[in-house]
Amino acid sequence: MLSGEQGMRADGAAPDTRLDAVGPDRANEPMDGMFPATDAACLSQSVAASLLELHNVSRHFSISRGLFAEQRMLVAVDDVNLSLAPGESLGLVGESGCGKSTLGRLACGLLPPTEGRVLLDGRELPPAGAGSWASGRIQMVFQDPFSSLNPRRCVRTSIAEPLAARNLPRAERNDLADRMLATVGLEGMGGRYPHEFSGGQRQRIAVARALITRPDVVICDEPVSALDASVQAQILNLLRDVQEHFGPAYLFISHDLAVVGFLCSRIAVMYLGQIVEEALAGQLFSGAAHPYTRALMAAMPSGESGGRLAEPLEGELPSPLDPPAGCRFHPRCPLAQDVCRNEAPVWKECAPGWRVRCWLA
């Protein structure tokens, strides 16, 4: 069980139950374990039968500034193709406003796509809901655990709620919830309420609730961005331990490449609604092909970037209501040429499992 302020029982004693398939406490390890699997293993995994697939997925929103104003179309996600293999960790990175959270909601059925298809095990993913055949197979961990927990319910009830659709007796649901709380380091705390926990503890509760149905896929939407660095490390180590023990696939959404590199074997980079680069983590960190990816890496601490990458990114993300013509990144790209301004780039394959959308790659 992870140590620190999260890992004490209600009676003050040291907890004695944790993920029984994992090793000793790793909560305070430094995050130096980049690239959790070898490139060969990741590539083999990525070509395996896909569990979750997004085919040409787009999501549009109609925007109006007034009752009689003309409606405008906001393209939040534009023609995205992604796949996730069983047990894989895929990172999705990009600046705020690039559409990655919308993509996460499309991937779990919380939003229907305007165009394209989302498949789970080769079947069309239905809207999220207790009556769906996919109910419980895809779960989500949100950025703000406090707002995702009912303040008027004890955490045991919140964690057990997804099991209600399975018609389990209340006593059995509560027992499973207590066991899951022990798994994430909060043994004996099921009767407490969300306001009685710290931010890191609430995020552990959110992880427990996501795992209670033993899902095939867990979508993590910026799960550590609101936490300080030491608690971030604890939650990331917890997520890694959980994957080793329960085996879910992760779609991990973040603006922080260092965080994604710690947990994910494969990374997709998103800019203004589009995927612009996708590669194995080792490939991406050894030499990203897209100028936007290189700029994101330059914004990382110098110890990670080694001082050898591009200058930090300048300028603001253009409005998705009026995206630039040609390559959407060209107004901010220091290498932009006429072809970038006039024509949308096509995919290029740099190596097996590595593709980039850039004329200059």
C-alpha positions in Angstrom: 0.0 0.0 0.0 1.4 3.4 -0.9 2.8 5.4 2.0 2.3 9.1 2.9 -0.8 10.9 4.0 -3.1 8.7 2.0 -2.0 5.4 3.4 -3.3 5.3 7.0 -6.3 3.4 8.3 -9.1 5.1 10.2 -7.7 3.7 13.5 -4.2 5.2 12.8 -2.6 1.8 12.3 -0.5 0.9 9.3 -2.6 -0.7 6.6 -2.1 -4.4 5.9 -3.9 -4.9 2.6 -2.7 -3.8 -0.8 -2.5 -5.0 -4.4 -1.2 -8.5 -3.7 0.5 -8.8 -7.1 2.9 -5.9 -6.7 6.1 -5.3 -4.9 7.0 -3.0 -2.0 6.0 0.7 -1.6 6.8 2.8 -4.6 4.9 6.0 -3.6 7.9 8.2 -3.2 10.0 6.9 -6.0 11.4 9.6 -8.4 9.6 9.6 -11.7 12.7 8.4 -13.6 11.1 5.2 -15.0 10.3 6.7 -18.5 9.1 4.3 -21.2 7.6 1.4 -19.2 8.2 -1.2 -21.9 10.7 -1.8 -24.7 10.0 -0.5 -28.2 9.8 -4.1 -29.5 7.2 -5.1 -26.9 5.2 -1.9 -27.5 5.1 -2.4 -31.2 4.1 -6.0 -30.9 1.3 -4.9 -28.6 0.1 -2.1 -30.9 -0.3 -4.4 -33.8 -2.3 -6.9 -31.7 -6.1 -7.0 -32.0 -7.4 -3.6 -30.9 -9.7 -3.4 -27.9 -10.9 0.2 -28.5 -10.9 1.9 -31.9 -11.7 5.3 -33.2 -12.3 5.5 -36.9 -12.4 9.0 -38.6 -14.0 10.4 -35.5 -15.1 14.1 -35.5 -17.1 16.1 -33.0 -18.8 19.4 -33.9 -20.5 21.9 -31.7 -22.9 24.6 -32.8 -22.0 28.0 -31.3 -24.3 31.0 -31.2 -23.6 34.4 -29.6 -27.2 35.4 -29.4 -30.8 34.4 -30.2 -30.7 35.8 -33.7 -27.0 35.5 -34.4 -25.8 33.1 -37.0 -24.6 29.8 -35.7 -21.0 28.8 -36.2 -19.5 25.4 -36.1 -16.7 24.5 -33.7 -14.8 21.4 -34.7 -13.4 20.2 -31.4 -12.2 16.8 -32.8 -11.4 16.4 -36.5 -11.0 13.1 -38.3 -9.1 11.2 -35.6 -8.0 7.6 -35.9 -6.6 5.8 -32.8 -6.5 2.3 -31.4 -5.9 0.9 -28.0 -4.8 -2.7 -27.4 -5.7 -4.7 -24.3 -3.5 -3.8 -21.4 -1.8 -0.9 -23.3 -1.2 2.6 -22.1 -1.7 5.3 -24.7 -0.9 8.9 -23.8 -2.8 11.8 -25.4 -1.0 15.1 -25.0 -1.6 18.7 -26.1 -2.2 22.2 -24.9 -5.4 23.2 -23.2 -8.2 23.7 -25.7 -6.8 21.2 -28.3 -9.8 18.8 -27.9 -8.2 16.0 -26.0 -10.8 15.9 -23.2 -13.6 15.9 -25.8 -11.8 13.0 -27.4 -11.7 11.2 -24.1 -15.5 11.6 -23.7 -16.1 10.3 -27.2 -14.0 7.3 -26.5 -16.1 6.3 -23.5 -19.5 7.0 -24.9 -20.3 10.2 -22.9 -20.5 12.1 -26.2 -21.6 10.7 -29.6 -19.4 11.5 -32.6 -20.7 13.8 -35.2 -18.9 11.7 -37.8 -17.0 8.4 -37.6 -17.2 5.4 -35.4 -16.1 4.3 -31.9 -15.7 0.5 -31.6 -15.2 -1.7 -28.5 -14.2 -5.2 -29.3 -15.3 -4.6 -32.9 -18.8 -3.5 -31.9 -20.2 0.0 -32.2 -19.9 1.7 -28.7 -23.4 2.7 -27.5 -24.1 5.8 -25.4 -22.9 5.5 -21.8 -25.5 4.2 -19.4 -26.4 1.4 -17.1 -28.5 -0.4 -19.7 -25.7 -0.5 -22.3 -24.0 -3.8 -23.1 -20.7 -2.0 -22.6 -21.7 -0.7 -19.1 -18.8 -0.9 -16.8 -16.3 -1.9 -19.5 -15.0 1.6 -19.9 -14.6 3.9 -16.9 -13.2 7.4 -16.5 -11.1 9.2 -13.9 -11.6 13.0 -14.1 -9.3 15.9 -13.4 -11.2 17.2 -10.3 -12.1 14.3 -8.0 -14.0 16.6 -5.6 -16.5 17.7 -8.2 -17.0 14.1 -9.5 -17.9 12.8 -6.0 -21.3 13.4 -4.4 -20.6 15.5 -1.2 -23.7 14.1 0.5 -22.7 10.5 0.1 -20.0 8.6 2.0 -17.3 7.4 -0.3 -18.3 3.7 0.1 -21.6 4.5 -1.5 -20.1 6.5 -4.3 -17.6 3.7 -5.1 -20.3 1.0 -5.0 -22.7 2.9 -7.2 -21.5 1.4 -10.6 -22.3 -2.1 -9.2 -26.0 -1.3 -8.8 -26.7 -2.0 -12.4 -25.5 -5.6 -11.8 -28.2 -6.2 -9.2 -25.7 -7.2 -6.5 -27.1 -7.0 -2.9 -26.2 -3.8 -1.1 -24.0 -5.7 1.5 -22.0 -7.3 -1.3 -21.6 -4.0 -3.1 -20.4 -2.3 0.1 -17.9 -5.1 0.8 -16.4 -4.8 -2.6 -16.2 -1.1 -2.2 -14.3 -1.5 1.1 -11.9 -3.9 -0.5 -11.3 -1.6 -3.3 -10.6 1.3 -0.9 -8.0 -1.0 0.8 -6.5 -1.7 -2.6 -5.8 2.1 -3.2 -4.5 2.7 0.3 -7.6 3.9 2.1 -8.6 1.0 4.3 -11.3 1.6 6.8 -12.3 5.0 5.4 -15.5 4.1 3.5 -17.8 5.8 5.9 -16.2 9.2 5.5 -17.3 12.0 3.2 -15.4 13.7 0.3 -14.6 16.9 2.2 -12.7 14.8 4.9 -10.1 13.8 2.4 -7.1 15.6 0.8 -6.9 16.1 -3.0 -4.6 13.0 -3.4 -6.9 10.9 -1.3 -9.9 12.0 -3.3 -8.2 11.0 -6.5 -7.5 7.6 -5.0 -11.2 7.3 -4.4 -11.9 8.2 -8.0 -9.5 5.4 -9.1 -11.2 2.9 -6.8 -14.6 3.8 -8.2 -13.3 3.4 -11.8 -11.9 0.0 -11.0 -14.9 -1.4 -9.1 -16.4 -2.9 -12.3 -13.1 -4.4 -13.4 -13.1 -2.4 -16.7 -11.3 -3.2 -19.9 -10.4 0.5 -20.5 -9.8 3.4 -18.0 -9.7 6.9 -19.5 -7.8 9.2 -17.3 -8.5 12.9 -18.0 -5.7 15.0 -16.5 -5.9 12.9 -13.2 -2.8 14.5 -11.6 -2.7 18.0 -13.0 -4.4 19.5 -9.9 -2.0 17.8 -7.5 1.4 18.8 -6.2 4.5 16.9 -7.4 4.9 14.5 -4.6 1.2 13.4 -4.7 1.4 13.2 -8.5 4.1 10.6 -8.1 2.0 8.6 -5.7 -1.0 8.6 -8.0 1.1 7.7 -11.0 2.7 4.8 -9.2 -0.8 3.7 -8.0 -2.0 3.7 -11.6 1.0 1.6 -12.7 0.4 -0.9 -9.9 -3.3 -1.1 -10.7 -2.5 -1.9 -14.3 0.0 -4.6 -13.3 -2.6 -6.2 -11.0 -5.9 -5.7 -12.9 -4.7 -5.2 -16.5 -6.9 -2.4 -17.8 -5.8 -0.5 -20.9 -5.3 3.3 -20.2 -6.0 6.3 -22.4 -4.1 8.8 -20.4 -4.9 12.5 -21.2 -2.4 15.2 -20.1 -0.7 18.4 -21.1 2.5 17.2 -19.5 4.8 15.0 -21.6 6.9 14.0 -18.6 3.9 12.6 -16.9 2.8 10.7 -20.0 6.3 9.4 -20.6 6.4 7.9 -17.1 3.2 5.8 -17.6 2.6 5.3 -21.3 4.3 3.1 -23.9 2.8 4.9 -26.8 2.0 8.6 -27.2 -0.3 10.6 -29.6 0.1 14.4 -29.8 -3.0 16.5 -30.5 -3.2 20.0 -31.8 -6.4 22.0 -32.6 -8.6 18.9 -32.9 -6.2 16.8 -34.9 -3.6 14.1 -34.1 -0.3 15.5 -35.5 2.1 12.8 -34.4 1.9 9.3 -32.9 4.8 7.1 -31.9 6.2 4.8 -29.3 7.4 6.7 -26.2 11.0 5.8 -26.8 10.8 7.0 -30.4 9.2 10.3 -29.5 11.6 11.2 -26.7 14.7 10.2 -28.8 13.8 12.6 -31.6 10.2 13.9 -32.2 9.5 14.6 -35.9 6.8 17.3 -35.6 7.8 20.9 -34.7 4.8 21.0 -32.2 6.0 17.9 -30.4 9.5 19.3 -30.2 8.2 22.5 -28.8 6.2 20.6 -26.1 9.4 18.8 -25.2 11.4 22.1 -25.0 8.9 23.2 -22.4 9.8 20.3 -20.2 12.4 20.7 -17.4 15.9 21.0 -18.8 16.9 17.6 -17.4 14.3 15.9 -19.6 14.9 17.9 -22.8 18.7 17.8 -22.5 18.8 21.3 -23.9 18.9 19.9 -27.5 15.4 20.5 -28.6 13.5 23.5 -30.1 12.8 26.8 -28.4 9.7 26.9 -26.3 6.5 27.4 -28.2 5.3 31.0 -28.7 1.9 32.4 -29.5 -1.6 31.3 -28.6 -3.6 28.4 -29.8 -5.9 29.6 -32.8 -9.6 29.5 -32.3 -11.2 26.2 -33.3 -14.0 28.3 -34.8 -11.6 29.6 -37.4 -8.7 27.2 -37.8 -5.8 28.3 -40.1 -5.7 27.0 -43.6 -3.1 24.4 -44.6 -1.2 23.1 -41.6 -3.0 24.3 -38.5 0.3 24.8 -36.7 1.9 27.0 -39.4 1.2 30.4 -37.7 3.3 29.3 -34.7 5.8 27.1 -36.5 9.4 28.6 -36.9 10.0 26.3 -39.9 6.8 27.1 -41.9 7.0 27.3 -45.6 4.5 28.2 -48.4 3.3 24.6 -48.7 2.5 24.6 -45.0 0.3 27.7 -45.4 -1.6 26.4 -48.4 -2.0 22.7 -48.1 -3.1 20.4 -45.2 -0.3 17.9 -44.6 -0.8 14.2 -45.1 0.4 11.4 -42.8 4.0 10.2 -43.3 5.4 7.0 -41.7 8.8 7.7 -40.1 9.2 4.1 -38.8 6.9 1.2 -37.9 4.4 2.5 -35.3 5.6 6.1 -35.9 3.6 8.5 -38.0 3.6 12.3 -38.4 1.4 14.9 -40.1 4.0 17.5 -41.3 5.3 18.5 -44.7 8.8 19.0 -43.4 9.3 15.8 -41.4 
